[in-house]
Amino acid sequence: MRHPLTRALASAGLNALDVATHLQVDPKTVDRWFHGRIPYPRYRNELSRMTGWSVADLWPDTVPREVPTGADEVRMTYANRSLVPLDTWCSVFHRATEAIDIVAYSALFLLEDPVILRTFATKAKAGVPIRIALGDVNSQHVAARGAEEQIGDLMAARIRNALVLIKPLQRHPHVEVRLHDTVLYDSIYRADSGVLVNVHIHGVPAAHAPVMHLRLHEPDGLTASYMTAIERVWSVATAYAD
C-alpha cells in the first residue's frame, strides 16, 4: 500500500522534487519518507500545511493518543466525507482481523474503488466475516432518500451499480450481502473495533455530510451504539443473491 504522503502530494498536485525544493532537503530524503521513514517534526508540520492533510492522517503513530476519559474516543472528525483520505478507509479495513460491516444505502463511493474491493477479497480469503447491507432498490426509504438529495431514481441506480461491483465478492463464503428497507440516519462502516460514521443530513448528499472516526472503548458508549445499529438493520435485512 502506498504511503499516505504519496497520495497527499498527488492530490495537492505536488511531486517529490517540489517537496525537496520547498523544504531544502535532498530528493533522496523525500524518497525515504515515501518508503516509511518519519520526517522530523518541523518537516511533518510543513508537509501537512503543503498537502492539507493532517499529521495524524500522514503519520498516525506520531500523534499522541489520549486515554479516553469517557466511554469512547473520537479519533477524528471530518466536515464532509470527501475530506476523508482514501488511505484512511484503506488502512481501517486493511487492519481488520475480526469483522467488516457496511450498512448504507449504496456505499458506491467505497465499493467502486478497486483497492477497497481487493482488500475485502483478501480479508474474506483470510476468513474475516464481511457483511454488506445496502438499500432495497424497491424500498420507499430509498426513494425518499433520493428525493431528499434531489437525485431521484439515481439513488436506486447507485445501489444497482454497487451490487454489480460486489458480485465477485459473493463467491467467498465469508461474504454476505443483504438488502434493507430501513430509514438510515447514518451510513456505518465498521472494521473490528473501529467505526466510520457518515452522518445523514436532510437534503444534503452523504458526500457533503460529516464523518466521525470512532474507536470502541466501552460496551455502552458512542461506538457501541452504532455497532448495535448495525445489528438491528442486519437482523431485518433480507439475503441478496443475484
C-alpha positions as CSV (number, residue, x, y, z in Angstrom):
1,M,0.0,0.0,0.0
2,R,1.4,3.4,-1.0
3,H,2.4,5.7,1.9
4,P,-0.3,8.3,2.6
5,L,2.3,11.0,1.8
6,T,2.4,10.0,-1.8
7,R,-1.4,10.3,-2.2
8,A,-1.4,13.5,-0.3
9,L,1.1,15.1,-2.6
10,A,-0.6,13.8,-5.7
11,S,-4.0,15.3,-4.5
12,A,-2.2,18.6,-4.0
13,G,-0.6,18.5,-7.4
14,L,2.9,18.2,-6.0
15,N,5.8,15.8,-6.5
16,A,9.0,14.8,-4.7
17,L,11.1,17.5,-6.4
18,D,8.6,20.2,-5.3
19,V,8.9,19.0,-1.7
20,A,12.7,18.7,-1.8
21,T,13.0,22.3,-3.3
22,H,10.5,23.8,-0.8
23,L,12.0,22.1,2.3
24,Q,15.5,22.4,1.0
25,V,16.3,18.7,1.5
26,D,17.9,16.1,-0.7
27,P,15.4,14.3,-3.0
28,K,16.7,11.0,-1.6
29,T,15.4,12.1,1.8
30,V,11.9,12.7,0.3
31,D,12.1,9.2,-1.3
32,R,12.9,7.7,2.1
33,W,9.8,9.4,3.5
34,F,7.8,7.7,0.8
35,H,9.1,4.4,2.0
36,G,8.3,4.8,5.6
37,R,10.9,6.9,7.3
38,I,9.3,9.5,9.5
39,P,10.4,13.1,8.9
40,Y,11.5,15.4,11.7
41,P,8.5,17.3,13.3
42,R,9.2,20.6,11.5
43,Y,9.0,18.8,8.2
44,R,5.9,16.8,9.2
45,N,4.2,20.1,10.0
46,E,5.2,21.7,6.8
47,L,4.2,18.8,4.7
48,S,0.8,18.8,6.5
49,R,0.4,22.5,5.5
50,M,1.5,21.9,1.9
51,T,-0.9,19.0,1.3
52,G,-3.8,20.0,3.5
53,W,-3.7,16.5,5.2
54,S,-3.4,16.3,9.0
55,V,-0.2,15.0,10.6
56,A,-2.4,12.3,12.1
57,D,-3.5,11.1,8.7
58,L,0.0,11.2,7.3
59,W,1.8,9.6,10.2
60,P,-0.7,8.3,12.7
61,D,1.9,6.8,15.0
62,T,3.5,10.2,15.7
63,V,0.4,11.7,17.2
64,P,0.0,11.0,21.0
65,R,-3.3,9.2,21.7
66,E,-5.1,10.4,24.8
67,V,-6.5,7.8,27.2
68,P,-10.3,8.3,26.9
69,T,-11.9,9.8,29.9
70,G,-15.4,9.0,28.6
71,A,-17.0,5.9,27.1
72,D,-15.4,6.2,23.6
73,E,-12.6,8.0,21.8
74,V,-13.5,10.1,18.8
75,R,-10.3,9.7,16.8
76,M,-11.1,12.2,14.1
77,T,-14.0,14.3,12.7
78,Y,-14.3,15.5,9.1
79,A,-16.6,18.3,8.0
80,N,-17.6,16.2,5.0
81,R,-17.0,12.7,3.6
82,S,-14.9,14.0,0.7
83,L,-12.3,15.2,3.2
84,V,-11.6,11.7,4.5
85,P,-8.4,10.5,2.8
86,L,-8.8,7.3,0.8
87,D,-5.8,5.9,2.7
88,T,-7.9,6.2,5.9
89,W,-10.6,4.0,4.5
90,C,-8.0,1.6,3.1
91,S,-5.9,1.4,6.4
92,V,-9.0,0.9,8.5
93,F,-10.2,-2.1,6.5
94,H,-6.6,-3.4,6.0
95,R,-6.2,-3.8,9.7
96,A,-9.4,-5.8,10.2
97,T,-9.0,-9.3,11.6
98,E,-12.4,-10.0,13.2
99,A,-15.2,-8.4,11.2
100,I,-16.1,-5.9,8.5
101,D,-19.6,-4.4,8.3
102,I,-21.1,-1.9,5.9
103,V,-24.6,-0.5,6.4
104,A,-25.6,2.1,3.9
105,Y,-27.9,2.8,1.0
106,S,-25.3,2.3,-1.8
107,A,-21.8,2.9,-0.4
108,L,-20.9,3.3,-4.1
109,F,-18.1,5.7,-3.4
110,L,-16.3,2.9,-1.5
111,L,-17.3,-0.2,-3.4
112,E,-16.3,1.2,-6.8
113,D,-12.7,1.6,-5.6
114,P,-10.6,-1.4,-6.8
115,V,-8.2,-1.1,-3.8
116,I,-11.0,-1.5,-1.3
117,L,-12.5,-4.4,-3.3
118,R,-9.2,-6.2,-3.4
119,T,-8.8,-5.6,0.4
120,F,-12.2,-7.1,1.0
121,A,-11.4,-10.1,-1.1
122,T,-8.1,-10.6,0.7
123,K,-9.8,-10.4,4.1
124,A,-12.5,-12.8,3.0
125,K,-10.0,-15.3,1.9
126,A,-8.3,-14.9,5.3
127,G,-11.6,-15.8,7.0
128,V,-12.7,-12.4,8.1
129,P,-16.5,-12.2,8.0
130,I,-17.8,-9.4,5.8
131,R,-21.4,-8.2,5.9
132,I,-22.7,-5.7,3.5
133,A,-26.3,-4.3,3.9
134,L,-27.5,-2.0,1.1
135,G,-30.8,-0.4,0.4
136,D,-33.5,-2.3,-1.3
137,V,-34.0,-0.6,-4.7
138,N,-37.8,-1.0,-4.3
139,S,-37.8,0.5,-0.9
140,Q,-39.8,3.6,-0.2
141,H,-37.0,4.8,2.0
142,V,-34.5,4.6,-0.9
143,A,-36.9,6.6,-3.0
144,A,-37.3,9.1,-0.1
145,R,-33.6,9.5,0.3
146,G,-33.2,10.0,-3.5
147,A,-35.8,12.7,-3.3
148,E,-34.1,14.4,-0.3
149,E,-30.8,14.5,-2.2
150,Q,-32.6,15.7,-5.3
151,I,-31.2,12.9,-7.4
152,G,-34.5,10.9,-7.7
153,D,-34.0,7.4,-9.2
154,L,-30.3,7.8,-9.3
155,M,-30.2,6.6,-5.7
156,A,-31.6,3.2,-6.8
157,A,-29.2,3.2,-9.8
158,R,-26.3,3.6,-7.5
159,I,-27.4,0.7,-5.4
160,R,-27.7,-1.5,-8.6
161,N,-24.2,-0.4,-9.6
162,A,-22.8,-1.3,-6.2
163,L,-24.5,-4.7,-6.3
164,V,-22.8,-5.4,-9.7
165,L,-19.4,-4.4,-8.4
166,I,-19.5,-6.6,-5.3
167,K,-20.9,-9.6,-7.1
168,P,-17.4,-11.2,-7.4
169,L,-17.0,-10.9,-3.6
170,Q,-20.1,-13.0,-3.1
171,R,-18.2,-16.0,-4.3
172,H,-16.3,-16.0,-1.0
173,P,-18.1,-18.0,1.8
174,H,-17.2,-15.3,4.3
175,V,-19.1,-12.5,2.5
176,E,-22.8,-12.0,3.0
177,V,-24.9,-9.3,1.2
178,R,-28.4,-8.3,2.4
179,L,-30.9,-5.6,1.3
180,H,-32.7,-3.5,3.9
181,D,-35.9,-1.4,3.8
182,T,-34.8,0.9,6.7
183,V,-34.6,4.6,7.3
184,L,-30.9,5.2,7.8
185,Y,-29.8,8.2,9.9
186,D,-26.2,7.3,9.2
187,S,-24.1,5.2,6.9
188,I,-21.9,3.0,9.1
189,Y,-18.6,1.3,8.2
190,R,-17.1,-1.0,10.8
191,A,-13.7,-2.8,10.9
192,D,-13.2,-4.6,14.2
193,S,-13.5,-2.0,17.0
194,G,-13.2,0.9,14.6
195,V,-16.2,2.6,13.1
196,L,-16.6,5.4,10.5
197,V,-20.0,7.1,10.7
198,N,-21.2,9.2,7.7
199,V,-24.0,11.3,9.2
200,H,-27.1,11.8,7.1
201,I,-28.5,15.3,6.9
202,H,-31.8,16.1,5.3
203,G,-31.4,17.4,1.8
204,V,-27.6,17.1,1.9
205,P,-25.7,14.4,-0.1
206,A,-23.8,12.0,2.0
207,A,-20.6,13.1,0.4
208,H,-21.1,16.6,1.8
209,A,-22.1,15.4,5.3
210,P,-19.8,15.0,8.3
211,V,-17.9,11.8,9.2
212,M,-16.8,10.6,12.6
213,H,-14.0,8.1,13.1
214,L,-14.6,6.3,16.3
215,R,-12.9,3.6,18.3
216,L,-14.7,1.3,20.8
217,H,-13.7,1.5,24.4
218,E,-16.8,0.8,26.5
219,P,-19.7,-1.6,25.9
220,D,-22.3,1.2,26.4
221,G,-20.6,4.1,24.7
222,L,-20.9,6.0,21.5
223,T,-19.3,3.5,19.2
224,A,-21.2,0.6,20.8
225,S,-24.5,2.4,19.9
226,Y,-23.5,2.4,16.2
227,M,-22.5,-1.2,16.4
228,T,-25.9,-2.0,17.8
229,A,-27.5,-0.1,15.0
230,I,-25.6,-2.4,12.5
231,E,-27.1,-5.4,14.2
232,R,-30.6,-4.0,14.1
233,V,-30.5,-3.3,10.4
234,W,-28.8,-6.6,9.6
235,S,-31.5,-8.5,11.6
236,V,-34.3,-7.2,9.4
237,A,-32.5,-7.2,6.1
238,T,-33.1,-9.9,3.6
239,A,-30.5,-12.1,1.9
240,Y,-29.4,-11.0,-1.6
241,A,-28.2,-13.4,-4.2
242,D,-28.2,-12.5,-7.9
